[in-house]
């Protein structure tokens, strides 16, 4: 699998996980961390999954470069809230 395909699969998995988390918490957990564009995270999943051949590799790189660290911080925050 090439790097672009792998990156897209990871972003799809992240978006799907966020969708599931949102449903399981009755849409109450994600708003407690408003600095993340949660609709955008879920939307990226939809764009990649449904329009794969239209995905801009530079946009994927930009997401990886700029958005994954804040997303990880939010997920770590949620893990502490839910499992501590």
mmCIF file of the N, C-alpha and C atoms, coordinates in Angstrom:
data_MODEL
# 
_entry.id   MODEL 
# 
loop_
_atom_site.group_PDB 
_atom_site.id 
_atom_site.type_symbol 
_atom_site.label_atom_id 
_atom_site.label_alt_id 
_atom_site.label_comp_id 
_atom_site.label_asym_id 
_atom_site.label_entity_id 
_atom_site.label_seq_id 
_atom_site.pdbx_PDB_ins_code 
_atom_site.Cartn_x 
_atom_site.Cartn_y 
_atom_site.Cartn_z 
_atom_site.occupancy 
_atom_site.B_iso_or_equiv 
_atom_site.pdbx_formal_charge 
_atom_site.auth_seq_id 
_atom_site.auth_comp_id 
_atom_site.auth_asym_id 
_atom_site.auth_atom_id 
_atom_site.pdbx_PDB_model_num 
ATOM 1   N N  . UNK A 1 1  ? 0.860   -1.177 0.000  1.00 0.00 ? 1  UNK A N  1 
ATOM 2   C CA . UNK A 1 1  ? 0.000   0.000  0.000  1.00 0.00 ? 1  UNK A CA 1 
ATOM 3   C C  . UNK A 1 1  ? 0.903   1.236  0.000  1.00 0.00 ? 1  UNK A C  1 
ATOM 4   N N  . UNK A 1 2  ? 0.583   2.193  -0.854 1.00 0.00 ? 2  UNK A N  1 
ATOM 5   C CA . UNK A 1 2  ? 1.410   3.392  -0.888 1.00 0.00 ? 2  UNK A CA 1 
ATOM 6   C C  . UNK A 1 2  ? 1.070   4.320  0.281  1.00 0.00 ? 2  UNK A C  1 
ATOM 7   N N  . UNK A 1 3  ? 1.921   5.301  0.495  1.00 0.00 ? 3  UNK A N  1 
ATOM 8   C CA . UNK A 1 3  ? 1.792   6.197  1.642  1.00 0.00 ? 3  UNK A CA 1 
ATOM 9   C C  . UNK A 1 3  ? 0.486   6.982  1.619  1.00 0.00 ? 3  UNK A C  1 
ATOM 10  N N  . UNK A 1 4  ? 0.089   7.469  0.455  1.00 0.00 ? 4  UNK A N  1 
ATOM 11  C CA . UNK A 1 4  ? -1.154  8.245  0.334  1.00 0.00 ? 4  UNK A CA 1 
ATOM 12  C C  . UNK A 1 4  ? -2.359  7.377  0.698  1.00 0.00 ? 4  UNK A C  1 
ATOM 13  N N  . UNK A 1 5  ? -2.389  6.168  0.187  1.00 0.00 ? 5  UNK A N  1 
ATOM 14  C CA . UNK A 1 5  ? -3.500  5.273  0.480  1.00 0.00 ? 5  UNK A CA 1 
ATOM 15  C C  . UNK A 1 5  ? -3.554  4.956  1.970  1.00 0.00 ? 5  UNK A C  1 
ATOM 16  N N  . UNK A 1 6  ? -2.397  4.703  2.571  1.00 0.00 ? 6  UNK A N  1 
ATOM 17  C CA . UNK A 1 6  ? -2.340  4.417  4.007  1.00 0.00 ? 6  UNK A CA 1 
ATOM 18  C C  . UNK A 1 6  ? -2.824  5.611  4.824  1.00 0.00 ? 6  UNK A C  1 
ATOM 19  N N  . UNK A 1 7  ? -2.356  6.809  4.469  1.00 0.00 ? 7  UNK A N  1 
ATOM 20  C CA . UNK A 1 7  ? -2.775  8.018  5.187  1.00 0.00 ? 7  UNK A CA 1 
ATOM 21  C C  . UNK A 1 7  ? -4.286  8.200  5.090  1.00 0.00 ? 7  UNK A C  1 
ATOM 22  N N  . UNK A 1 8  ? -4.830  7.957  3.914  1.00 0.00 ? 8  UNK A N  1 
ATOM 23  C CA . UNK A 1 8  ? -6.281  8.098  3.740  1.00 0.00 ? 8  UNK A CA 1 
ATOM 24  C C  . UNK A 1 8  ? -7.043  7.072  4.576  1.00 0.00 ? 8  UNK A C  1 
ATOM 25  N N  . UNK A 1 9  ? -6.535  5.864  4.647  1.00 0.00 ? 9  UNK A N  1 
ATOM 26  C CA . UNK A 1 9  ? -7.201  4.840  5.459  1.00 0.00 ? 9  UNK A CA 1 
ATOM 27  C C  . UNK A 1 9  ? -7.190  5.221  6.941  1.00 0.00 ? 9  UNK A C  1 
ATOM 28  N N  . UNK A 1 10 ? -6.095  5.796  7.401  1.00 0.00 ? 10 UNK A N  1 
ATOM 29  C CA . UNK A 1 10 ? -6.012  6.238  8.801  1.00 0.00 ? 10 UNK A CA 1 
ATOM 30  C C  . UNK A 1 10 ? -7.013  7.363  9.051  1.00 0.00 ? 10 UNK A C  1 
ATOM 31  N N  . UNK A 1 11 ? -7.104  8.313  8.128  1.00 0.00 ? 11 UNK A N  1 
ATOM 32  C CA . UNK A 1 11 ? -8.061  9.416  8.294  1.00 0.00 ? 11 UNK A CA 1 
ATOM 33  C C  . UNK A 1 11 ? -9.497  8.919  8.251  1.00 0.00 ? 11 UNK A C  1 
ATOM 34  N N  . UNK A 1 12 ? -9.778  7.929  7.421  1.00 0.00 ? 12 UNK A N  1 
ATOM 35  C CA . UNK A 1 12 ? -11.114 7.326  7.396  1.00 0.00 ? 12 UNK A CA 1 
ATOM 36  C C  . UNK A 1 12 ? -11.409 6.678  8.752  1.00 0.00 ? 12 UNK A C  1 
ATOM 37  N N  . UNK A 1 13 ? -10.447 5.923  9.279  1.00 0.00 ? 13 UNK A N  1 
ATOM 38  C CA . UNK A 1 13 ? -10.644 5.261  10.576 1.00 0.00 ? 13 UNK A CA 1 
ATOM 39  C C  . UNK A 1 13 ? -10.850 6.278  11.692 1.00 0.00 ? 13 UNK A C  1 
ATOM 40  N N  . UNK A 1 14 ? -10.087 7.364  11.681 1.00 0.00 ? 14 UNK A N  1 
ATOM 41  C CA . UNK A 1 14 ? -10.264 8.412  12.694 1.00 0.00 ? 14 UNK A CA 1 
ATOM 42  C C  . UNK A 1 14 ? -11.656 9.032  12.606 1.00 0.00 ? 14 UNK A C  1 
ATOM 43  N N  . UNK A 1 15 ? -12.062 9.371  11.395 1.00 0.00 ? 15 UNK A N  1 
ATOM 44  C CA . UNK A 1 15 ? -13.384 9.973  11.212 1.00 0.00 ? 15 UNK A CA 1 
ATOM 45  C C  . UNK A 1 15 ? -14.507 9.040  11.637 1.00 0.00 ? 15 UNK A C  1 
ATOM 46  N N  . UNK A 1 16 ? -14.370 7.771  11.300 1.00 0.00 ? 16 UNK A N  1 
ATOM 47  C CA . UNK A 1 16 ? -15.391 6.790  11.680 1.00 0.00 ? 16 UNK A CA 1 
ATOM 48  C C  . UNK A 1 16 ? -15.427 6.620  13.190 1.00 0.00 ? 16 UNK A C  1 
ATOM 49  N N  . UNK A 1 17 ? -14.274 6.611  13.823 1.00 0.00 ? 17 UNK A N  1 
ATOM 50  C CA . UNK A 1 17 ? -14.218 6.488  15.284 1.00 0.00 ? 17 UNK A CA 1 
ATOM 51  C C  . UNK A 1 17 ? -14.863 7.692  15.966 1.00 0.00 ? 17 UNK A C  1 
ATOM 52  N N  . UNK A 1 18 ? -14.619 8.878  15.431 1.00 0.00 ? 18 UNK A N  1 
ATOM 53  C CA . UNK A 1 18 ? -15.222 10.083 16.005 1.00 0.00 ? 18 UNK A CA 1 
ATOM 54  C C  . UNK A 1 18 ? -16.743 10.032 15.843 1.00 0.00 ? 18 UNK A C  1 
ATOM 55  N N  . UNK A 1 19 ? -17.213 9.580  14.685 1.00 0.00 ? 19 UNK A N  1 
ATOM 56  C CA . UNK A 1 19 ? -18.662 9.445  14.478 1.00 0.00 ? 19 UNK A CA 1 
ATOM 57  C C  . UNK A 1 19 ? -19.267 8.490  15.503 1.00 0.00 ? 19 UNK A C  1 
ATOM 58  N N  . UNK A 1 20 ? -18.602 7.373  15.714 1.00 0.00 ? 20 UNK A N  1 
ATOM 59  C CA . UNK A 1 20 ? -19.092 6.381  16.673 1.00 0.00 ? 20 UNK A CA 1 
ATOM 60  C C  . UNK A 1 20 ? -19.089 6.943  18.086 1.00 0.00 ? 20 UNK A C  1 
ATOM 61  N N  . UNK A 1 21 ? -18.010 7.610  18.470 1.00 0.00 ? 21 UNK A N  1 
ATOM 62  C CA . UNK A 1 21 ? -17.917 8.213  19.796 1.00 0.00 ? 21 UNK A CA 1 
ATOM 63  C C  . UNK A 1 21 ? -19.027 9.239  20.003 1.00 0.00 ? 21 UNK A C  1 
ATOM 64  N N  . UNK A 1 22 ? -19.287 10.031 18.980 1.00 0.00 ? 22 UNK A N  1 
ATOM 65  C CA . UNK A 1 22 ? -20.340 11.041 19.066 1.00 0.00 ? 22 UNK A CA 1 
ATOM 66  C C  . UNK A 1 22 ? -21.705 10.384 19.292 1.00 0.00 ? 22 UNK A C  1 
ATOM 67  N N  . UNK A 1 23 ? -21.974 9.317  18.581 1.00 0.00 ? 23 UNK A N  1 
ATOM 68  C CA . UNK A 1 23 ? -23.256 8.612  18.744 1.00 0.00 ? 23 UNK A CA 1 
ATOM 69  C C  . UNK A 1 23 ? -23.358 7.969  20.129 1.00 0.00 ? 23 UNK A C  1 
ATOM 70  N N  . UNK A 1 24 ? -22.288 7.323  20.565 1.00 0.00 ? 24 UNK A N  1 
ATOM 71  C CA . UNK A 1 24 ? -22.310 6.620  21.848 1.00 0.00 ? 24 UNK A CA 1 
ATOM 72  C C  . UNK A 1 24 ? -22.475 7.559  23.039 1.00 0.00 ? 24 UNK A C  1 
ATOM 73  N N  . UNK A 1 25 ? -22.088 8.806  22.876 1.00 0.00 ? 25 UNK A N  1 
ATOM 74  C CA . UNK A 1 25 ? -22.194 9.777  23.972 1.00 0.00 ? 25 UNK A CA 1 
ATOM 75  C C  . UNK A 1 25 ? -23.377 10.726 23.769 1.00 0.00 ? 25 UNK A C  1 
ATOM 76  N N  . UNK A 1 26 ? -24.309 10.302 22.922 1.00 0.00 ? 26 UNK A N  1 
ATOM 77  C CA . UNK A 1 26 ? -25.503 11.122 22.643 1.00 0.00 ? 26 UNK A CA 1 
ATOM 78  C C  . UNK A 1 26 ? -25.139 12.554 22.247 1.00 0.00 ? 26 UNK A C  1 
ATOM 79  N N  . UNK A 1 27 ? -24.057 12.666 21.500 1.00 0.00 ? 27 UNK A N  1 
ATOM 80  C CA . UNK A 1 27 ? -23.593 13.945 20.959 1.00 0.00 ? 27 UNK A CA 1 
ATOM 81  C C  . UNK A 1 27 ? -23.262 14.984 22.052 1.00 0.00 ? 27 UNK A C  1 
ATOM 82  N N  . UNK A 1 28 ? -22.893 14.494 23.236 1.00 0.00 ? 28 UNK A N  1 
ATOM 83  C CA . UNK A 1 28 ? -22.586 15.398 24.352 1.00 0.00 ? 28 UNK A CA 1 
ATOM 84  C C  . UNK A 1 28 ? -21.095 15.537 24.642 1.00 0.00 ? 28 UNK A C  1 
ATOM 85  N N  . UNK A 1 29 ? -20.291 14.574 24.222 1.00 0.00 ? 29 UNK A N  1 
ATOM 86  C CA . UNK A 1 29 ? -18.875 14.614 24.573 1.00 0.00 ? 29 UNK A CA 1 
ATOM 87  C C  . UNK A 1 29 ? -18.080 15.579 23.686 1.00 0.00 ? 29 UNK A C  1 
ATOM 88  N N  . UNK A 1 30 ? -18.237 15.495 22.391 1.00 0.00 ? 30 UNK A N  1 
ATOM 89  C CA . UNK A 1 30 ? -17.419 16.305 21.488 1.00 0.00 ? 30 UNK A CA 1 
ATOM 90  C C  . UNK A 1 30 ? -17.549 17.810 21.735 1.00 0.00 ? 30 UNK A C  1 
ATOM 91  N N  . UNK A 1 31 ? -18.737 18.320 22.030 1.00 0.00 ? 31 UNK A N  1 
ATOM 92  C CA . UNK A 1 31 ? -18.829 19.763 22.290 1.00 0.00 ? 31 UNK A CA 1 
ATOM 93  C C  . UNK A 1 31 ? -18.045 20.231 23.510 1.00 0.00 ? 31 UNK A C  1 
ATOM 94  N N  . UNK A 1 32 ? -17.620 19.318 24.377 1.00 0.00 ? 32 UNK A N  1 
ATOM 95  C CA . UNK A 1 32 ? -16.833 19.712 25.542 1.00 0.00 ? 32 UNK A CA 1 
ATOM 96  C C  . UNK A 1 32 ? -15.396 20.053 25.165 1.00 0.00 ? 32 UNK A C  1 
ATOM 97  N N  . UNK A 1 33 ? -15.036 19.801 23.913 1.00 0.00 ? 33 UNK A N  1 
ATOM 98  C CA . UNK A 1 33 ? -13.698 20.143 23.406 1.00 0.00 ? 33 UNK A CA 1 
ATOM 99  C C  . UNK A 1 33 ? -13.888 20.899 22.099 1.00 0.00 ? 33 UNK A C  1 
ATOM 100 N N  . UNK A 1 34 ? -14.330 22.155 22.190 1.00 0.00 ? 34 UNK A N  1 
ATOM 101 C CA . UNK A 1 34 ? -14.754 22.892 20.997 1.00 0.00 ? 34 UNK A CA 1 
ATOM 102 C C  . UNK A 1 34 ? -13.628 23.392 20.094 1.00 0.00 ? 34 UNK A C  1 
ATOM 103 N N  . UNK A 1 35 ? -12.390 23.273 20.501 1.00 0.00 ? 35 UNK A N  1 
ATOM 104 C CA . UNK A 1 35 ? -11.315 23.773 19.648 1.00 0.00 ? 35 UNK A CA 1 
ATOM 105 C C  . UNK A 1 35 ? -11.055 22.877 18.436 1.00 0.00 ? 35 UNK A C  1 
ATOM 106 N N  . UNK A 1 36 ? -11.647 21.696 18.426 1.00 0.00 ? 36 UNK A N  1 
ATOM 107 C CA . UNK A 1 36 ? -11.523 20.787 17.285 1.00 0.00 ? 36 UNK A CA 1 
ATOM 108 C C  . UNK A 1 36 ? -12.774 20.916 16.429 1.00 0.00 ? 36 UNK A C  1 
ATOM 109 N N  . UNK A 1 37 ? -12.585 20.974 15.124 1.00 0.00 ? 37 UNK A N  1 
ATOM 110 C CA . UNK A 1 37 ? -13.696 20.987 14.172 1.00 0.00 ? 37 UNK A CA 1 
ATOM 111 C C  . UNK A 1 37 ? -14.159 19.543 13.958 1.00 0.00 ? 37 UNK A C  1 
ATOM 112 N N  . UNK A 1 38 ? -15.009 19.066 14.869 1.00 0.00 ? 38 UNK A N  1 
ATOM 113 C CA . UNK A 1 38 ? -15.440 17.673 14.842 1.00 0.00 ? 38 UNK A CA 1 
ATOM 114 C C  . UNK A 1 38 ? -16.215 17.338 13.579 1.00 0.00 ? 38 UNK A C  1 
ATOM 115 N N  . UNK A 1 39 ? -17.048 18.256 13.115 1.00 0.00 ? 39 UNK A N  1 
ATOM 116 C CA . UNK A 1 39 ? -17.768 18.015 11.856 1.00 0.00 ? 39 UNK A CA 1 
ATOM 117 C C  . UNK A 1 39 ? -16.782 17.886 10.704 1.00 0.00 ? 39 UNK A C  1 
ATOM 118 N N  . UNK A 1 40 ? -15.715 18.652 10.772 1.00 0.00 ? 40 UNK A N  1 
ATOM 119 C CA . UNK A 1 40 ? -14.677 18.551 9.751  1.00 0.00 ? 40 UNK A CA 1 
ATOM 120 C C  . UNK A 1 40 ? -13.967 17.207 9.782  1.00 0.00 ? 40 UNK A C  1 
ATOM 121 N N  . UNK A 1 41 ? -13.688 16.706 10.979 1.00 0.00 ? 41 UNK A N  1 
ATOM 122 C CA . UNK A 1 41 ? -13.043 15.389 11.118 1.00 0.00 ? 41 UNK A CA 1 
ATOM 123 C C  . UNK A 1 41 ? -13.928 14.320 10.492 1.00 0.00 ? 41 UNK A C  1 
ATOM 124 N N  . UNK A 1 42 ? -15.214 14.375 10.801 1.00 0.00 ? 42 UNK A N  1 
ATOM 125 C CA . UNK A 1 42 ? -16.148 13.401 10.241 1.00 0.00 ? 42 UNK A CA 1 
ATOM 126 C C  . UNK A 1 42 ? -16.325 13.616 8.743  1.00 0.00 ? 42 UNK A C  1 
ATOM 127 N N  . UNK A 1 43 ? -16.300 14.863 8.321  1.00 0.00 ? 43 UNK A N  1 
ATOM 128 C CA . UNK A 1 43 ? -16.476 15.175 6.909  1.00 0.00 ? 43 UNK A CA 1 
ATOM 129 C C  . UNK A 1 43 ? -15.313 14.705 6.054  1.00 0.00 ? 43 UNK A C  1 
ATOM 130 N N  . UNK A 1 44 ? -14.094 14.802 6.584  1.00 0.00 ? 44 UNK A N  1 
ATOM 131 C CA . UNK A 1 44 ? -12.928 14.310 5.848  1.00 0.00 ? 44 UNK A CA 1 
ATOM 132 C C  . UNK A 1 44 ? -13.087 12.825 5.584  1.00 0.00 ? 44 UNK A C  1 
ATOM 133 N N  . UNK A 1 45 ? -13.565 12.114 6.555  1.00 0.00 ? 45 UNK A N  1 
ATOM 134 C CA . UNK A 1 45 ? -13.814 10.681 6.387  1.00 0.00 ? 45 UNK A CA 1 
ATOM 135 C C  . UNK A 1 45 ? -14.763 10.448 5.220  1.00 0.00 ? 45 UNK A C  1 
ATOM 136 N N  . UNK A 1 46 ? -15.838 11.217 5.177  1.00 0.00 ? 46 UNK A N  1 
ATOM 137 C CA . UNK A 1 46 ? -16.829 11.042 4.115  1.00 0.00 ? 46 UNK A CA 1 
ATOM 138 C C  . UNK A 1 46 ? -16.255 11.367 2.741  1.00 0.00 ? 46 UNK A C  1 
ATOM 139 N N  . UNK A 1 47 ? -15.507 12.453 2.664  1.00 0.00 ? 47 UNK A N  1 
ATOM 140 C CA . UNK A 1 47 ? -14.922 12.848 1.369  1.00 0.00 ? 47 UNK A CA 1 
ATOM 141 C C  . UNK A 1 47 ? -13.965 11.778 0.869  1.00 0.00 ? 47 UNK A C  1 
ATOM 142 N N  . UNK A 1 48 ? -13.090 11.312 1.738  1.00 0.00 ? 48 UNK A N  1 
ATOM 143 C CA . UNK A 1 48 ? -12.115 10.302 1.309  1.00 0.00 ? 48 UNK A CA 1 
ATOM 144 C C  . UNK A 1 48 ? -12.818 9.004  0.930  1.00 0.00 ? 48 UNK A C  1 
ATOM 145 N N  . UNK A 1 49 ? -13.765 8.566  1.743  1.00 0.00 ? 49 UNK A N  1 
ATOM 146 C CA . UNK A 1 49 ? -14.423 7.290  1.493  1.00 0.00 ? 49 UNK A CA 1 
ATOM 147 C C  . UNK A 1 49 ? -15.312 7.322  0.251  1.00 0.00 ? 49 UNK A C  1 
ATOM 148 N N  . UNK A 1 50 ? -15.949 8.447  0.013  1.00 0.00 ? 50 UNK A N  1 
ATOM 149 C CA . UNK A 1 50 ? -16.935 8.503  -1.073 1.00 0.00 ? 50 UNK A CA 1 
ATOM 150 C C  . UNK A 1 50 ? -16.402 9.121  -2.363 1.00 0.00 ? 50 UNK A C  1 
ATOM 151 N N  . UNK A 1 51 ? -15.333 9.893  -2.262 1.00 0.00 ? 51 UNK A N  1 
ATOM 152 C CA . UNK A 1 51 ? -14.796 10.581 -3.439 1.00 0.00 ? 51 UNK A CA 1 
ATOM 153 C C  . UNK A 1 51 ? -13.285 10.417 -3.501 1.00 0.00 ? 51 UNK A C  1 
ATOM 154 N N  . UNK A 1 52 ? -12.810 9.197  -3.311 1.00 0.00 ? 52 UNK A N  1 
ATOM 155 C CA . UNK A 1 52 ? -11.386 8.938  -3.160 1.00 0.00 ? 52 UNK A CA 1 
ATOM 156 C C  . UNK A 1 52 ? -10.544 9.513  -4.303 1.00 0.00 ? 52 UNK A C  1 
ATOM 157 N N  . UNK A 1 53 ? -11.029 9.388  -5.536 1.00 0.00 ? 53 UNK A N  1 
ATOM 158 C CA . UNK A 1 53 ? -10.226 9.825  -6.681 1.00 0.00 ? 53 UNK A CA 1 
ATOM 159 C C  . UNK A 1 53 ? -10.171 11.347 -6.813 1.00 0.00 ? 53 UNK A C  1 
ATOM 160 N N  . UNK A 1 54 ? -10.979 12.053 -6.036 1.00 0.00 ? 54 UNK A N  1 
ATOM 161 C CA . UNK A 1 54 ? -10.950 13.511 -6.046 1.00 0.00 ? 54 UNK A CA 1 
ATOM 162 C C  . UNK A 1 54 ? -10.151 14.099 -4.880 1.00 0.00 ? 54 UNK A C  1 
ATOM 163 N N  . UNK A 1 55 ? -9.573  13.246 -4.051 1.00 0.00 ? 55 UNK A N  1 
ATOM 164 C CA . UNK A 1 55 ? -8.844  13.706 -2.870 1.00 0.00 ? 55 UNK A CA 1 
ATOM 165 C C  . UNK A 1 55 ? -7.545  14.385 -3.301 1.00 0.00 ? 55 UNK A C  1 
ATOM 166 N N  . UNK A 1 56 ? -7.302  15.551 -2.742 1.00 0.00 ? 56 UNK A N  1 
ATOM 167 C CA . UNK A 1 56 ? -6.096  16.318 -3.025 1.00 0.00 ? 56 UNK A CA 1 
ATOM 168 C C  . UNK A 1 56 ? -4.983  15.855 -2.077 1.00 0.00 ? 56 UNK A C  1 
ATOM 169 N N  . UNK A 1 57 ? -3.915  15.280 -2.614 1.00 0.00 ? 57 UNK A N  1 
ATOM 170 C CA . UNK A 1 57 ? -2.833  14.803 -1.743 1.00 0.00 ? 57 UNK A CA 1 
ATOM 171 C C  . UNK A 1 57 ? -2.242  15.905 -0.858 1.00 0.00 ? 57 UNK A C  1 
ATOM 172 N N  . UNK A 1 58 ? -2.185  17.132 -1.349 1.00 0.00 ? 58 UNK A N  1 
ATOM 173 C CA . UNK A 1 58 ? -1.663  18.226 -0.537 1.00 0.00 ? 58 UNK A CA 1 
ATOM 174 C C  . UNK A 1 58 ? -2.587  18.536 0.642  1.00 0.00 ? 58 UNK A C  1 
ATOM 175 N N  . UNK A 1 59 ? -3.890  18.393 0.430  1.00 0.00 ? 59 UNK A N  1 
ATOM 176 C CA . UNK A 1 59 ? -4.834  18.599 1.532  1.00 0.00 ? 59 UNK A CA 1 
ATOM 177 C C  . UNK A 1 59 ? -4.653  17.518 2.592  1.00 0.00 ? 59 UNK A C  1 
ATOM 178 N N  . UNK A 1 60 ? -4.440  16.283 2.159  1.00 0.00 ? 60 UNK A N  1 
ATOM 179 C CA . UNK A 1 60 ? -4.192  15.185 3.108  1.00 0.00 ? 60 UNK A CA 1 
ATOM 180 C C  . UNK A 1 60 ? -2.915  15.471 3.895  1.00 0.00 ? 60 UNK A C  1 
ATOM 181 N N  . UNK A 1 61 ? -1.851  15.891 3.209  1.00 0.00 ? 61 UNK A N  1 
ATOM 182 C CA . UNK A 1 61 ? -0.607  16.214 3.886  1.00 0.00 ? 61 UNK A CA 1 
ATOM 183 C C  . UNK A 1 61 ? -0.809  17.352 4.890  1.00 0.00 ? 61 UNK A C  1 
ATOM 184 N N  . UNK A 1 62 ? -1.587  18.360 4.502  1.00 0.00 ? 62 UNK A N  1 
ATOM 185 C CA . UNK A 1 62 ? -1.860  19.488 5.395  1.00 0.00 ? 62 UNK A CA 1 
ATOM 186 C C  . UNK A 1 62 ? -2.597  19.032 6.661  1.00 0.00 ? 62 UNK A C  1 
ATOM 187 N N  . UNK A 1 63 ? -3.556  18.145 6.498  1.00 0.00 ? 63 UNK A N  1 
ATOM 188 C CA . UNK A 1 63 ? -4.284  17.602 7.656  1.00 0.00 ? 63 UNK A CA 1 
ATOM 189 C C  . UNK A 1 63 ? -3.320  16.869 8.582  1.00 0.00 ? 63 UNK A C  1 
ATOM 190 N N  . UNK A 1 64 ? -2.484  16.031 7.998  1.00 0.00 ? 64 UNK A N  1 
ATOM 191 C CA . UNK A 1 64 ? -1.529  15.271 8.805  1.00 0.00 ? 64 UNK A CA 1 
ATOM 192 C C  . UNK A 1 64 ? -0.561  16.212 9.523  1.00 0.00 ? 64 UNK A C  1 
ATOM 193 N N  . UNK A 1 65 ? -0.076  17.199 8.813  1.00 0.00 ? 65 UNK A N  1 
ATOM 194 C CA . UNK A 1 65 ? 0.915   18.124 9.368  1.00 0.00 ? 65 UNK A CA 1 
ATOM 195 C C  . UNK A 1 65 ? 0.334   19.024 10.457 1.00 0.00 ? 65 UNK A C  1 
ATOM 196 N N  . UNK A 1 66 ? -0.891  19.502 10.272 1.00 0.00 ? 66 UNK A N  1 
ATOM 197 C CA . UNK A 1 66 ? -1.434  20.539 11.152 1.00 0.00 ? 66 UNK A CA 1 
ATOM 198 C C  . UNK A 1 66 ? -2.532  20.096 12.120 1.00 0.00 ? 66 UNK A C  1 
ATOM 199 N N  . UNK A 1 67 ? -3.211  19.015 11.822 1.00 0.00 ? 67 UNK A N  1 
ATOM 200 C CA . UNK A 1 67 ? -4.409  18.691 12.601 1.00 0.00 ? 67 UNK A CA 1 
ATOM 201 C C  . UNK A 1 67 ? -4.313  17.447 13.469 1.00 0.00 ? 67 UNK A C  1 
ATOM 202 N N  . UNK A 1 68 ? -3.366  16.576 13.208 1.00 0.00 ? 68 UNK A N  1 
ATOM 203 C CA . UNK A 1 68 ? -3.326  15.332 13.989 1.00 0.00 ? 68 UNK A CA 1 
ATOM 204 C C  . UNK A 1 68 ? -2.869  15.537 15.424 1.00 0.00 ? 68 UNK A C  1 
ATOM 205 N N  . UNK A 1 69 ? -1.936  16.436 15.661 1.00 0.00 ? 69 UNK A N  1 
ATOM 206 C CA . UNK A 1 69 ? -1.479  16.666 17.039 1.00 0.00 ? 69 UNK A CA 1 
ATOM 207 C C  . UNK A 1 69 ? -2.600  17.220 17.919 1.00 0.00 ? 69 UNK A C  1 
ATOM 208 N N  . UNK A 1 70 ? -3.336  18.255 17.484 1.00 0.00 ? 70 UNK A N  1 
ATOM 209 C CA . UNK A 1 70 ? -4.461  18.716 18.315 1.00 0.00 ? 70 UNK A CA 1 
ATOM 210 C C  . UNK A 1 70 ? -5.536  17.643 18.485 1.00 0.00 ? 70 UNK A C  1 
ATOM 211 N N  . UNK A 1 71 ? -5.751  16.836 17.455 1.00 0.00 ? 71 UNK A N  1 
ATOM 212 C CA . UNK A 1 71 ? -6.738  15.765 17.563 1.00 0.00 ? 71 UNK A CA 1 
ATOM 213 C C  . UNK A 1 71 ? -6.299  14.727 18.591 1.00 0.00 ? 71 UNK A C  1 
ATOM 214 N N  . UNK A 1 72 ? -5.017  14.388 18.597 1.00 0.00 ? 72 UNK A N  1 
ATOM 215 C CA . UNK A 1 72 ? -4.500  13.452 19.602 1.00 0.00 ? 72 UNK A CA 1 
ATOM 216 C C  . UNK A 1 72 ? -4.664  14.022 21.006 1.00 0.00 ? 72 UNK A C  1 
ATOM 217 N N  . UNK A 1 73 ? -4.411  15.310 21.179 1.00 0.00 ? 73 UNK A N  1 
ATOM 218 C CA . UNK A 1 73 ? -4.580  15.944 22.486 1.00 0.00 ? 73 UNK A CA 1 
ATOM 219 C C  . UNK A 1 73 ? -6.032  15.853 22.943 1.00 0.00 ? 73 UNK A C  1 
ATOM 220 N N  . UNK A 1 74 ? -6.962  16.058 22.036 1.00 0.00 ? 74 UNK A N  1 
ATOM 221 C CA . UNK A 1 74 ? -8.383  15.955 22.379 1.00 0.00 ? 74 UNK A CA 1 
ATOM 222 C C  . UNK A 1 74 ? -8.744  14.522 22.760 1.00 0.00 ? 74 UNK A C  1 
ATOM 223 N N  . UNK A 1 75 ? -8.244  13.572 22.018 1.00 0.00 ? 75 UNK A N  1 
ATOM 224 C CA . UNK A 1 75 ? -8.540  12.159 22.318 1.00 0.00 ? 75 UNK A CA 1 
ATOM 225 C C  . UNK A 1 75 ? -7.948  11.770 23.669 1.00 0.00 ? 75 UNK A C  1 
ATOM 226 N N  . UNK A 1 76 ? -6.733  12.228 23.959 1.00 0.00 ? 76 UNK A N  1 
ATOM 227 C CA . UNK A 1 76 ? -6.135  11.958 25.276 1.00 0.00 ? 76 UNK A CA 1 
ATOM 228 C C  . UNK A 1 76 ? -6.975  12.574 26.396 1.00 0.00 ? 76 UNK A C  1 
ATOM 229 N N  . UNK A 1 77 ? -7.468  13.776 26.174 1.00 0.00 ? 77 UNK A N  1 
ATOM 230 C CA . UNK A 1 77 ? -8.349  14.440 27.140 1.00 0.00 ? 77 UNK A CA 1 
ATOM 231 C C  . UNK A 1 77 ? -9.609  13.604 27.378 1.00 0.00 ? 77 UNK A C  1 
ATOM 232 N N  . UNK A 1 78 ? -10.225 13.117 26.312 1.00 0.00 ? 78 UNK A N  1 
ATOM 233 C CA . UNK A 1 78 ? -11.434 12.303 26.444 1.00 0.00 ? 78 UNK A CA 1 
ATOM 234 C C  . UNK A 1 78 ? -11.150 10.998 27.163 1.00 0.00 ? 78 UNK A C  1 
ATOM 235 N N  . UNK A 1 79 ? -10.019 10.395 26.873 1.00 0.00 ? 79 UNK A N  1 
ATOM 236 C CA . UNK A 1 79 ? -9.670  9.146  27.553 1.00 0.00 ? 79 UNK A CA 1 
ATOM 237 C C  . UNK A 1 79 ? -9.565  9.356  29.046 1.00 0.00 ? 79 UNK A C  1 
ATOM 238 N N  . UNK A 1 80 ? -8.971  10.477 29.455 1.00 0.00 ? 80 UNK A N  1 
ATOM 239 C CA . UNK A 1 80 ? -8.857  10.785 30.884 1.00 0.00 ? 80 UNK A CA 1 
ATOM 240 C C  . UNK A 1 80 ? -10.239 11.025 31.492 1.00 0.00 ? 80 UNK A C  1 
ATOM 241 N N  . UNK A 1 81 ? -11.102 11.728 30.755 1.00 0.00 ? 81 UNK A N  1 
ATOM 242 C CA . UNK A 1 81 ? -12.442 12.016 31.255 1.00 0.00 ? 81 UNK A CA 1 
ATOM 243 C C  . UNK A 1 81 ? -13.289 10.749 31.400 1.00 0.00 ? 81 UNK A C  1 
ATOM 244 N N  . UNK A 1 82 ? -13.149 9.849  30.453 1.00 0.00 ? 82 UNK A N  1 
ATOM 245 C CA . UNK A 1 82 ? -13.991 8.670  30.415 1.00 0.00 ? 82 UNK A CA 1 
ATOM 246 C C  . UNK A 1 82 ? -13.473 7.514  31.251 1.00 0.00 ? 82 UNK A C  1 
ATOM 247 N N  . UNK A 1 83 ? -12.160 7.407  31.377 1.00 0.00 ? 83 UNK A N  1 
ATOM 248 C CA . UNK A 1 83 ? -11.595 6.198  31.986 1.00 0.00 ? 83 UNK A CA 1 
ATOM 249 C C  . UNK A 1 83 ? -10.784 6.437  33.253 1.00 0.00 ? 83 UNK A C  1 
ATOM 250 N N  . UNK A 1 84 ? -10.834 7.632  33.798 1.00 0.00 ? 84 UNK A N  1 
ATOM 251 C CA . UNK A 1 84 ? -10.097 7.889  35.053 1.00 0.00 ? 84 UNK A CA 1 
ATOM 252 C C  . UNK A 1 84 ? -11.018 7.856  36.242 1.00 0.00 ? 84 UNK A C  1 
# 
